[in-house]
Amino acid sequence: MAVEDCSIYRQSGNGGYEGFRDPSDPGLRYLRAYDISTGNMVWQNAQEGSQEANYTGVLATAGG
């Protein structure tokens, strides 16, 4: 699962960094498949909902 939330990181008061998001840009979530021998993305499927909504696992089975 790839999450693209386009956060903008700024230095925080404690010396670290915090991410800030534009409320008008909800971000995107994708389920992507990669060819393990080449590293090329084979396909992707956009996922609905907020990017924080769900970080579930993905079950892969044989079958082509």
All heavy atoms as TSV, in Angstrom:
chain	resi	resn	atom	element	x	y	z
A	1	MET	N	N	0.853	-1.168	0.000
A	1	MET	CA	C	0.000	0.000	0.000
A	1	MET	C	C	0.895	1.226	0.000
A	1	MET	O	O	1.802	1.340	0.810
A	1	MET	CB	C	-0.877	-0.013	1.250
A	1	MET	CG	C	-1.763	1.177	1.411
A	1	MET	SD	S	-3.253	1.166	0.443
A	1	MET	CE	C	-4.146	-0.162	1.178
A	2	ALA	N	N	0.668	2.117	-0.912
A	2	ALA	CA	C	1.407	3.372	-0.988
A	2	ALA	C	C	0.474	4.510	-0.616
A	2	ALA	O	O	-0.642	4.582	-1.103
A	2	ALA	CB	C	1.941	3.579	-2.399
A	3	VAL	N	N	0.937	5.368	0.257
A	3	VAL	CA	C	0.153	6.530	0.670
A	3	VAL	C	C	0.878	7.771	0.207
A	3	VAL	O	O	2.063	7.951	0.486
A	3	VAL	CB	C	-0.031	6.569	2.206
A	3	VAL	CG1	C	-0.767	7.820	2.616
A	3	VAL	CG2	C	-0.768	5.342	2.676
A	4	GLU	N	N	0.183	8.613	-0.522
A	4	GLU	CA	C	0.753	9.859	-1.005
A	4	GLU	C	C	-0.060	11.000	-0.409
A	4	GLU	O	O	-1.109	11.354	-0.916
A	4	GLU	CB	C	0.746	9.874	-2.523
A	4	GLU	CG	C	1.573	8.727	-3.090
A	4	GLU	CD	C	1.553	8.660	-4.594
A	4	GLU	OE1	O	0.945	9.521	-5.234
A	4	GLU	OE2	O	2.164	7.727	-5.125
A	5	ASP	N	N	0.429	11.521	0.714
A	5	ASP	CA	C	-0.352	12.553	1.404
A	5	ASP	C	C	0.182	13.952	1.201
A	5	ASP	O	O	-0.402	14.913	1.653
A	5	ASP	CB	C	-0.474	12.246	2.893
A	5	ASP	CG	C	0.857	12.239	3.614
A	5	ASP	OD1	O	1.884	12.568	3.000
A	5	ASP	OD2	O	0.862	11.896	4.802
A	6	CYS	N	N	1.272	14.104	0.512
A	6	CYS	CA	C	1.806	15.419	0.148
A	6	CYS	C	C	1.926	16.352	1.342
A	6	CYS	O	O	1.504	17.502	1.297
A	6	CYS	CB	C	0.951	16.052	-0.937
A	6	CYS	SG	S	0.849	15.048	-2.419
A	7	SER	N	N	2.499	15.888	2.426
A	7	SER	CA	C	2.708	16.729	3.601
A	7	SER	C	C	3.831	17.721	3.347
A	7	SER	O	O	4.761	17.453	2.590
A	7	SER	CB	C	3.062	15.888	4.827
A	7	SER	OG	O	1.973	15.111	5.217
A	8	ILE	N	N	3.738	18.859	3.994
A	8	ILE	CA	C	4.791	19.859	3.977
A	8	ILE	C	C	5.439	19.809	5.349
A	8	ILE	O	O	4.754	19.958	6.365
A	8	ILE	CB	C	4.215	21.261	3.709
A	8	ILE	CG1	C	3.525	21.290	2.340
A	8	ILE	CG2	C	5.302	22.320	3.803
A	8	ILE	CD1	C	2.707	22.536	2.102
A	9	TYR	N	N	6.745	19.581	5.400
A	9	TYR	CA	C	7.431	19.452	6.687
A	9	TYR	C	C	8.137	20.748	7.044
A	9	TYR	O	O	8.837	21.333	6.224
A	9	TYR	CB	C	8.420	18.279	6.649
A	9	TYR	CG	C	7.704	16.968	6.664
A	9	TYR	CD1	C	7.267	16.381	5.490
A	9	TYR	CD2	C	7.424	16.333	7.863
A	9	TYR	CE1	C	6.578	15.189	5.505
A	9	TYR	CE2	C	6.738	15.139	7.888
A	9	TYR	CZ	C	6.321	14.572	6.711
A	9	TYR	OH	O	5.628	13.391	6.731
A	10	ARG	N	N	7.892	21.173	8.278
A	10	ARG	CA	C	8.508	22.390	8.805
A	10	ARG	C	C	9.150	22.070	10.138
A	10	ARG	O	O	8.702	21.193	10.863
A	10	ARG	CB	C	7.445	23.468	9.010
A	10	ARG	CG	C	6.746	23.868	7.744
A	10	ARG	CD	C	5.748	24.960	8.015
A	10	ARG	NE	N	5.016	25.262	6.797
A	10	ARG	CZ	C	3.753	25.598	6.760
A	10	ARG	NH1	N	3.062	25.700	7.861
A	10	ARG	NH2	N	3.166	25.854	5.610
A	11	GLN	N	N	10.161	22.842	10.466
A	11	GLN	CA	C	10.834	22.631	11.746
A	11	GLN	C	C	9.881	22.995	12.878
A	11	GLN	O	O	9.227	24.026	12.849
A	11	GLN	CB	C	12.100	23.462	11.837
A	11	GLN	CG	C	12.987	23.030	12.975
A	11	GLN	CD	C	14.392	23.572	12.858
A	11	GLN	OE1	O	14.661	24.424	12.025
A	11	GLN	NE2	N	15.271	23.070	13.679
A	12	SER	N	N	9.815	22.129	13.882
A	12	SER	CA	C	8.932	22.365	15.020
A	12	SER	C	C	9.703	23.067	16.137
A	12	SER	O	O	10.917	23.211	16.074
A	12	SER	CB	C	8.349	21.047	15.522
A	12	SER	OG	O	9.358	20.241	16.066
A	13	GLY	N	N	8.984	23.452	17.154
A	13	GLY	CA	C	9.584	24.157	18.276
A	13	GLY	C	C	10.588	23.338	19.057
A	13	GLY	O	O	11.491	23.881	19.682
A	14	ASN	N	N	10.464	21.998	19.025
A	14	ASN	CA	C	11.381	21.158	19.798
A	14	ASN	C	C	12.606	20.730	18.998
A	14	ASN	O	O	13.366	19.878	19.433
A	14	ASN	CB	C	10.639	19.931	20.337
A	14	ASN	CG	C	10.147	19.019	19.233
A	14	ASN	OD1	O	10.425	19.241	18.068
A	14	ASN	ND2	N	9.393	18.006	19.604
A	15	GLY	N	N	12.804	21.308	17.801
A	15	GLY	CA	C	13.982	20.995	17.001
A	15	GLY	C	C	13.761	19.913	15.969
A	15	GLY	O	O	14.584	19.740	15.089
A	16	GLY	N	N	12.667	19.182	16.051
A	16	GLY	CA	C	12.371	18.161	15.049
A	16	GLY	C	C	11.569	18.759	13.895
A	16	GLY	O	O	11.568	19.972	13.685
A	17	TYR	N	N	10.895	17.902	13.184
A	17	TYR	CA	C	10.068	18.357	12.069
A	17	TYR	C	C	8.665	17.797	12.223
A	17	TYR	O	O	8.469	16.697	12.724
A	17	TYR	CB	C	10.665	17.911	10.738
A	17	TYR	CG	C	11.890	18.706	10.375
A	17	TYR	CD1	C	13.146	18.318	10.825
A	17	TYR	CD2	C	11.788	19.849	9.611
A	17	TYR	CE1	C	14.272	19.046	10.513
A	17	TYR	CE2	C	12.914	20.598	9.289
A	17	TYR	CZ	C	14.148	20.193	9.740
A	17	TYR	OH	O	15.258	20.930	9.436
A	18	GLU	N	N	7.676	18.576	11.786
A	18	GLU	CA	C	6.281	18.153	11.815
A	18	GLU	C	C	5.695	18.289	10.428
A	18	GLU	O	O	6.027	19.221	9.703
A	18	GLU	CB	C	5.471	19.031	12.770
A	18	GLU	CG	C	5.839	18.881	14.230
A	18	GLU	CD	C	4.965	19.775	15.094
A	18	GLU	OE1	O	5.332	20.938	15.276
A	18	GLU	OE2	O	3.921	19.288	15.547
A	19	GLY	N	N	4.813	17.353	10.078
A	19	GLY	CA	C	4.145	17.417	8.787
A	19	GLY	C	C	2.841	18.181	8.889
A	19	GLY	O	O	2.067	17.996	9.820
A	20	PHE	N	N	2.610	19.047	7.939
A	20	PHE	CA	C	1.364	19.800	7.854
A	20	PHE	C	C	0.722	19.488	6.518
A	20	PHE	O	O	1.399	19.427	5.508
A	20	PHE	CB	C	1.633	21.307	7.955
A	20	PHE	CG	C	2.209	21.720	9.274
A	20	PHE	CD1	C	3.585	21.785	9.447
A	20	PHE	CD2	C	1.384	22.013	10.344
A	20	PHE	CE1	C	4.133	22.155	10.662
A	20	PHE	CE2	C	1.922	22.372	11.562
A	20	PHE	CZ	C	3.293	22.447	11.727
A	21	ARG	N	N	-0.587	19.299	6.503
A	21	ARG	CA	C	-1.295	18.981	5.271
A	21	ARG	C	C	-2.243	20.095	4.888
A	21	ARG	O	O	-2.843	20.732	5.734
A	21	ARG	CB	C	-2.096	17.699	5.421
A	21	ARG	CG	C	-1.215	16.518	5.475
A	21	ARG	CD	C	-1.990	15.257	5.186
A	21	ARG	NE	N	-1.217	14.181	5.757
A	21	ARG	CZ	C	-1.675	13.323	6.645
A	21	ARG	NH1	N	-2.902	13.383	7.027
A	21	ARG	NH2	N	-0.887	12.409	7.122
A	22	ASP	N	N	-2.388	20.259	3.599
A	22	ASP	CA	C	-3.368	21.190	3.051
A	22	ASP	C	C	-4.737	20.516	3.147
A	22	ASP	O	O	-4.942	19.459	2.542
A	22	ASP	CB	C	-3.008	21.488	1.595
A	22	ASP	CG	C	-3.971	22.449	0.932
A	22	ASP	OD1	O	-5.014	22.787	1.527
A	22	ASP	OD2	O	-3.668	22.871	-0.195
A	23	PRO	N	N	-5.681	21.077	3.894
A	23	PRO	CA	C	-7.000	20.431	4.047
A	23	PRO	C	C	-7.737	20.245	2.726
A	23	PRO	O	O	-8.592	19.382	2.612
A	23	PRO	CB	C	-7.770	21.373	4.966
A	23	PRO	CG	C	-6.778	22.300	5.541
A	23	PRO	CD	C	-5.576	22.287	4.663
A	24	SER	N	N	-7.412	21.049	1.720
A	24	SER	CA	C	-8.092	20.906	0.429
A	24	SER	C	C	-7.495	19.773	-0.412
A	24	SER	O	O	-8.023	19.438	-1.464
A	24	SER	CB	C	-8.027	22.224	-0.348
A	24	SER	OG	O	-6.685	22.521	-0.702
A	25	ASP	N	N	-6.368	19.181	0.034
A	25	ASP	CA	C	-5.729	18.075	-0.680
A	25	ASP	C	C	-5.771	16.839	0.210
A	25	ASP	O	O	-4.918	16.665	1.072
A	25	ASP	CB	C	-4.280	18.441	-1.019
A	25	ASP	CG	C	-3.571	17.347	-1.803
A	25	ASP	OD1	O	-4.212	16.344	-2.164
A	25	ASP	OD2	O	-2.364	17.501	-2.042
A	26	PRO	N	N	-6.772	15.959	0.021
A	26	PRO	CA	C	-6.927	14.815	0.921
A	26	PRO	C	C	-5.880	13.722	0.757
A	26	PRO	O	O	-5.814	12.806	1.540
A	26	PRO	CB	C	-8.317	14.286	0.574
A	26	PRO	CG	C	-8.498	14.676	-0.854
A	26	PRO	CD	C	-7.785	15.991	-1.021
A	27	GLY	N	N	-5.050	13.794	-0.261
A	27	GLY	CA	C	-4.056	12.747	-0.472
A	27	GLY	C	C	-4.658	11.565	-1.217
A	27	GLY	O	O	-5.848	11.505	-1.475
A	28	LEU	N	N	-3.822	10.605	-1.551
A	28	LEU	CA	C	-4.240	9.445	-2.332
A	28	LEU	C	C	-3.675	8.175	-1.721
A	28	LEU	O	O	-2.636	8.195	-1.076
A	28	LEU	CB	C	-3.730	9.578	-3.769
A	28	LEU	CG	C	-4.141	10.839	-4.517
A	28	LEU	CD1	C	-3.350	10.969	-5.809
A	28	LEU	CD2	C	-5.622	10.830	-4.801
A	29	ARG	N	N	-4.378	7.061	-1.949
A	29	ARG	CA	C	-3.886	5.744	-1.518
A	29	ARG	C	C	-3.941	4.817	-2.718
A	29	ARG	O	O	-4.909	4.820	-3.474
A	29	ARG	CB	C	-4.768	5.149	-0.414
A	29	ARG	CG	C	-4.707	5.887	0.872
A	29	ARG	CD	C	-5.451	5.189	1.982
A	29	ARG	NE	N	-6.742	4.665	1.561
A	29	ARG	CZ	C	-7.314	3.610	2.100
A	29	ARG	NH1	N	-6.740	2.963	3.080
A	29	ARG	NH2	N	-8.485	3.197	1.683
A	30	TYR	N	N	-2.912	4.001	-2.873
A	30	TYR	CA	C	-2.858	3.053	-3.976
A	30	TYR	C	C	-2.414	1.691	-3.474
A	30	TYR	O	O	-1.571	1.601	-2.595
A	30	TYR	CB	C	-1.838	3.492	-5.034
A	30	TYR	CG	C	-2.188	4.765	-5.737
A	30	TYR	CD1	C	-1.614	5.970	-5.353
A	30	TYR	CD2	C	-3.089	4.770	-6.785
A	30	TYR	CE1	C	-1.926	7.152	-5.996
A	30	TYR	CE2	C	-3.413	5.944	-7.439
A	30	TYR	CZ	C	-2.824	7.128	-7.045
A	30	TYR	OH	O	-3.144	8.294	-7.678
A	31	LEU	N	N	-2.971	0.661	-4.060
A	31	LEU	CA	C	-2.449	-0.691	-3.906
A	31	LEU	C	C	-1.653	-0.943	-5.173
A	31	LEU	O	O	-2.187	-0.839	-6.281
A	31	LEU	CB	C	-3.584	-1.703	-3.763
A	31	LEU	CG	C	-3.153	-3.152	-3.636
A	31	LEU	CD1	C	-2.278	-3.348	-2.407
A	31	LEU	CD2	C	-4.355	-4.056	-3.595
A	32	ARG	N	N	-0.360	-1.226	-5.035
A	32	ARG	CA	C	0.509	-1.380	-6.194
A	32	ARG	C	C	1.176	-2.743	-6.212
A	32	ARG	O	O	1.547	-3.270	-5.174
A	32	ARG	CB	C	1.590	-0.299	-6.182
A	32	ARG	CG	C	1.020	1.078	-6.393
A	32	ARG	CD	C	2.077	2.132	-6.372
A	32	ARG	NE	N	1.495	3.409	-6.738
A	32	ARG	CZ	C	1.977	4.574	-6.356
A	32	ARG	NH1	N	3.044	4.636	-5.596
A	32	ARG	NH2	N	1.388	5.692	-6.732
A	33	ALA	N	N	1.343	-3.274	-7.423
A	33	ALA	CA	C	2.048	-4.542	-7.606
A	33	ALA	C	C	3.325	-4.275	-8.387
A	33	ALA	O	O	3.309	-3.536	-9.378
A	33	ALA	CB	C	1.174	-5.533	-8.372
A	34	TYR	N	N	4.423	-4.872	-7.920
A	34	TYR	CA	C	5.724	-4.705	-8.571
A	34	TYR	C	C	6.261	-6.048	-9.029
A	34	TYR	O	O	6.073	-7.056	-8.349
A	34	TYR	CB	C	6.729	-4.074	-7.589
A	34	TYR	CG	C	6.440	-2.622	-7.309
A	34	TYR	CD1	C	5.604	-2.252	-6.272
A	34	TYR	CD2	C	7.011	-1.629	-8.087
A	34	TYR	CE1	C	5.325	-0.920	-6.020
A	34	TYR	CE2	C	6.740	-0.294	-7.836
A	34	TYR	CZ	C	5.904	0.050	-6.798
A	34	TYR	OH	O	5.628	1.373	-6.555
A	35	ASP	N	N	6.938	-6.044	-10.156
A	35	ASP	CA	C	7.635	-7.233	-10.636
A	35	ASP	C	C	8.904	-7.357	-9.807
A	35	ASP	O	O	9.771	-6.480	-9.848
A	35	ASP	CB	C	7.967	-7.070	-12.116
A	35	ASP	CG	C	8.651	-8.287	-12.703
A	35	ASP	OD1	O	9.473	-8.923	-12.001
A	35	ASP	OD2	O	8.387	-8.593	-13.872
A	36	ILE	N	N	9.021	-8.432	-9.050
A	36	ILE	CA	C	10.134	-8.577	-8.115
A	36	ILE	C	C	11.485	-8.704	-8.836
A	36	ILE	O	O	12.520	-8.326	-8.300
A	36	ILE	CB	C	9.895	-9.762	-7.160
A	36	ILE	CG1	C	10.839	-9.678	-5.972
A	36	ILE	CG2	C	10.024	-11.076	-7.893
A	36	ILE	CD1	C	10.484	-10.592	-4.848
A	37	SER	N	N	11.483	-9.187	-10.066
A	37	SER	CA	C	12.755	-9.359	-10.776
A	37	SER	C	C	13.249	-8.068	-11.432
A	37	SER	O	O	14.448	-7.892	-11.629
A	37	SER	CB	C	12.646	-10.471	-11.819
A	37	SER	OG	O	11.650	-10.161	-12.764
A	38	THR	N	N	12.350	-7.141	-11.784
A	38	THR	CA	C	12.768	-5.903	-12.444
A	38	THR	C	C	12.581	-4.664	-11.569
A	38	THR	O	O	13.192	-3.631	-11.831
A	38	THR	CB	C	11.971	-5.683	-13.737
A	38	THR	OG1	O	10.591	-5.466	-13.408
A	38	THR	CG2	C	12.113	-6.856	-14.690
A	39	GLY	N	N	11.692	-4.746	-10.584
A	39	GLY	CA	C	11.377	-3.582	-9.764
A	39	GLY	C	C	10.381	-2.643	-10.413
A	39	GLY	O	O	10.053	-1.601	-9.863
A	40	ASN	N	N	9.883	-3.008	-11.594
A	40	ASN	CA	C	8.909	-2.168	-12.291
A	40	ASN	C	C	7.510	-2.364	-11.728
A	40	ASN	O	O	7.122	-3.489	-11.385
A	40	ASN	CB	C	8.887	-2.491	-13.786
A	40	ASN	CG	C	10.176	-2.131	-14.479
A	40	ASN	OD1	O	10.846	-1.181	-14.080
A	40	ASN	ND2	N	10.529	-2.878	-15.510
A	41	MET	N	N	6.752	-1.267	-11.657
A	41	MET	CA	C	5.365	-1.378	-11.218
A	41	MET	C	C	4.556	-2.027	-12.343
A	41	MET	O	O	4.635	-1.620	-13.493
A	41	MET	CB	C	4.784	-0.001	-10.889
A	41	MET	CG	C	3.385	-0.090	-10.319
A	41	MET	SD	S	2.716	1.476	-9.725
A	41	MET	CE	C	2.915	2.525	-11.118
A	42	VAL	N	N	3.789	-3.067	-11.992
A	42	VAL	CA	C	3.007	-3.810	-12.968
A	42	VAL	C	C	1.597	-3.231	-13.073
A	42	VAL	O	O	1.054	-3.092	-14.163
A	42	VAL	CB	C	2.951	-5.310	-12.586
A	42	VAL	CG1	C	2.118	-6.097	-13.576
A	42	VAL	CG2	C	4.347	-5.879	-12.485
A	43	TRP	N	N	0.992	-2.918	-11.958
A	43	TRP	CA	C	-0.331	-2.304	-11.935
A	43	TRP	C	C	-0.529	-1.571	-10.628
A	43	TRP	O	O	0.215	-1.741	-9.681
A	43	TRP	CB	C	-1.444	-3.334	-12.158
A	43	TRP	CG	C	-1.465	-4.498	-11.196
A	43	TRP	CD1	C	-0.946	-5.734	-11.416
A	43	TRP	CD2	C	-2.028	-4.531	-9.878
A	43	TRP	NE1	N	-1.146	-6.526	-10.312
A	43	TRP	CE2	C	-1.814	-5.813	-9.354
A	43	TRP	CE3	C	-2.696	-3.612	-9.079
A	43	TRP	CZ2	C	-2.232	-6.192	-8.088
A	43	TRP	CZ3	C	-3.115	-3.979	-7.815
A	43	TRP	CH2	C	-2.892	-5.268	-7.339
A	44	GLN	N	N	-1.566	-0.720	-10.605
A	44	GLN	CA	C	-1.963	-0.042	-9.373
A	44	GLN	C	C	-3.463	0.126	-9.374
A	44	GLN	O	O	-4.092	0.195	-10.426
A	44	GLN	CB	C	-1.259	1.302	-9.211
A	44	GLN	CG	C	-1.724	2.395	-10.122
A	44	GLN	CD	C	-1.003	3.699	-9.824
A	44	GLN	OE1	O	-0.083	3.765	-9.028
A	44	GLN	NE2	N	-1.432	4.761	-10.470
A	45	ASN	N	N	-4.021	0.179	-8.175
A	45	ASN	CA	C	-5.460	0.330	-7.995
A	45	ASN	C	C	-5.671	1.395	-6.923
A	45	ASN	O	O	-5.225	1.237	-5.788
A	45	ASN	CB	C	-6.061	-1.010	-7.566
A	45	ASN	CG	C	-7.562	-0.972	-7.478
A	45	ASN	OD1	O	-8.177	0.065	-7.578
A	45	ASN	ND2	N	-8.146	-2.137	-7.278
A	46	ALA	N	N	-6.327	2.489	-7.282
A	46	ALA	CA	C	-6.605	3.554	-6.320
A	46	ALA	C	C	-7.558	3.037	-5.241
A	46	ALA	O	O	-8.497	2.299	-5.530
A	46	ALA	CB	C	-7.209	4.750	-7.031
A	47	GLN	N	N	-7.298	3.407	-3.994
A	47	GLN	CA	C	-8.122	2.993	-2.860
A	47	GLN	C	C	-8.955	4.183	-2.395
A	47	GLN	O	O	-8.464	5.310	-2.350
A	47	GLN	CB	C	-7.236	2.511	-1.712
A	47	GLN	CG	C	-6.295	1.393	-2.093
A	47	GLN	CD	C	-7.032	0.125	-2.438
A	47	GLN	OE1	O	-7.661	-0.473	-1.582
A	47	GLN	NE2	N	-6.965	-0.275	-3.693
A	48	GLU	N	N	-10.192	3.938	-2.035
A	48	GLU	CA	C	-11.081	5.009	-1.589
A	48	GLU	C	C	-10.879	5.312	-0.119
A	48	GLU	O	O	-10.457	4.460	0.651
A	48	GLU	CB	C	-12.535	4.609	-1.832
A	48	GLU	CG	C	-12.861	4.472	-3.296
A	48	GLU	CD	C	-14.317	4.170	-3.533
A	48	GLU	OE1	O	-15.146	4.433	-2.653
A	48	GLU	OE2	O	-14.620	3.669	-4.616
A	49	GLY	N	N	-11.210	6.533	0.270
A	49	GLY	CA	C	-11.167	6.922	1.671
A	49	GLY	C	C	-9.918	7.697	2.026
A	49	GLY	O	O	-9.008	7.856	1.219
A	50	SER	N	N	-9.894	8.168	3.243
A	50	SER	CA	C	-8.770	8.942	3.760
A	50	SER	C	C	-7.523	8.073	3.843
A	50	SER	O	O	-7.599	6.881	4.110
A	50	SER	CB	C	-9.124	9.466	5.146
A	50	SER	OG	O	-7.996	9.952	5.807
A	51	GLN	N	N	-6.354	8.687	3.637
A	51	GLN	CA	C	-5.122	7.908	3.700
A	51	GLN	C	C	-4.843	7.355	5.087
A	51	GLN	O	O	-4.107	6.402	5.236
A	51	GLN	CB	C	-3.920	8.699	3.176
A	51	GLN	CG	C	-3.506	9.878	4.014
A	51	GLN	CD	C	-4.159	11.164	3.549
A	51	GLN	OE1	O	-5.226	11.144	2.954
A	51	GLN	NE2	N	-3.546	12.280	3.831
A	52	GLU	N	N	-5.427	7.938	6.144
A	52	GLU	CA	C	-5.240	7.404	7.492
A	52	GLU	C	C	-6.268	6.335	7.843
A	52	GLU	O	O	-6.207	5.733	8.891
A	52	GLU	CB	C	-5.350	8.513	8.543
A	52	GLU	CG	C	-4.222	9.495	8.509
A	52	GLU	CD	C	-4.560	10.692	7.636
A	52	GLU	OE1	O	-5.697	10.759	7.142
A	52	GLU	OE2	O	-3.687	11.536	7.448
A	53	ALA	N	N	-7.227	6.095	6.967
A	53	ALA	CA	C	-8.369	5.242	7.298
A	53	ALA	C	C	-8.000	3.790	7.534
A	53	ALA	O	O	-8.598	3.125	8.358
A	53	ALA	CB	C	-9.424	5.337	6.198
A	54	ASN	N	N	-7.015	3.269	6.815
A	54	ASN	CA	C	-6.804	1.840	6.897
A	54	ASN	C	C	-5.401	1.472	6.417
A	54	ASN	O	O	-5.002	1.838	5.329
A	54	ASN	CB	C	-7.855	1.140	6.019
A	54	ASN	CG	C	-7.956	-0.312	6.303
A	54	ASN	OD1	O	-7.025	-0.915	6.825
A	54	ASN	ND2	N	-9.066	-0.898	5.977
A	55	TYR	N	N	-4.681	0.737	7.214
A	55	TYR	CA	C	-3.371	0.211	6.820
A	55	TYR	C	C	-3.394	-1.302	6.955
A	55	TYR	O	O	-2.608	-1.890	7.665
A	55	TYR	CB	C	-2.256	0.795	7.691
A	55	TYR	CG	C	-1.924	2.208	7.336
A	55	TYR	CD1	C	-2.357	3.270	8.107
A	55	TYR	CD2	C	-1.154	2.493	6.221
A	55	TYR	CE1	C	-2.039	4.569	7.781
A	55	TYR	CE2	C	-0.835	3.790	5.881
A	55	TYR	CZ	C	-1.275	4.818	6.666
A	55	TYR	OH	O	-0.959	6.112	6.344
A	56	THR	N	N	-4.318	-1.947	6.269
A	56	THR	CA	C	-4.436	-3.385	6.374
A	56	THR	C	C	-3.395	-4.085	5.512
A	56	THR	O	O	-2.797	-3.488	4.623
A	56	THR	CB	C	-5.825	-3.862	5.911
A	56	THR	OG1	O	-6.001	-3.476	4.546
A	56	THR	CG2	C	-6.918	-3.256	6.759
A	57	GLY	N	N	-3.195	-5.353	5.777
A	57	GLY	CA	C	-2.278	-6.154	4.985
A	57	GLY	C	C	-2.928	-6.591	3.688
A	57	GLY	O	O	-4.123	-6.440	3.470
A	58	VAL	N	N	-2.121	-7.165	2.805
A	58	VAL	CA	C	-2.602	-7.637	1.510
A	58	VAL	C	C	-2.235	-9.102	1.417
A	58	VAL	O	O	-1.102	-9.498	1.679
A	58	VAL	CB	C	-1.938	-6.848	0.370
A	58	VAL	CG1	C	-2.380	-7.401	-0.971
A	58	VAL	CG2	C	-2.290	-5.384	0.483
A	59	LEU	N	N	-3.183	-9.932	1.026
A	59	LEU	CA	C	-2.963	-11.364	0.864
A	59	LEU	C	C	-2.591	-11.651	-0.584
A	59	LEU	O	O	-3.322	-11.284	-1.490
A	59	LEU	CB	C	-4.227	-12.143	1.251
A	59	LEU	CG	C	-4.180	-13.650	1.012
A	59	LEU	CD1	C	-3.123	-14.284	1.903
A	59	LEU	CD2	C	-5.536	-14.255	1.278
A	60	ALA	N	N	-1.466	-12.273	-0.795
A	60	ALA	CA	C	-1.031	-12.675	-2.143
A	60	ALA	C	C	-1.069	-14.181	-2.242
A	60	ALA	O	O	-0.598	-14.885	-1.355
A	60	ALA	CB	C	0.376	-12.169	-2.404
A	61	THR	N	N	-1.644	-14.672	-3.348
A	61	THR	CA	C	-1.714	-16.113	-3.579
A	61	THR	C	C	-1.208	-16.428	-4.972
A	61	THR	O	O	-1.159	-15.560	-5.841
A	61	THR	CB	C	-3.159	-16.631	-3.433
A	61	THR	OG1	O	-3.974	-15.986	-4.425
A	61	THR	CG2	C	-3.721	-16.340	-2.059
A	62	ALA	N	N	-0.853	-17.677	-5.213
A	62	ALA	CA	C	-0.418	-18.098	-6.540
A	62	ALA	C	C	-1.613	-18.062	-7.482
A	62	ALA	O	O	-2.751	-18.152	-7.064
A	62	ALA	CB	C	0.159	-19.513	-6.469
A	63	GLY	N	N	-1.356	-17.907	-8.742
A	63	GLY	CA	C	-2.452	-17.943	-9.696
A	63	GLY	C	C	-2.238	-17.040	-10.888
A	63	GLY	O	O	-3.103	-16.885	-11.717
A	64	GLY	N	N	-1.079	-16.426	-10.971
A	64	GLY	CA	C	-0.777	-15.622	-12.159
A	64	GLY	C	C	-1.247	-14.213	-12.047
A	64	GLY	O	O	-1.289	-13.477	-12.965
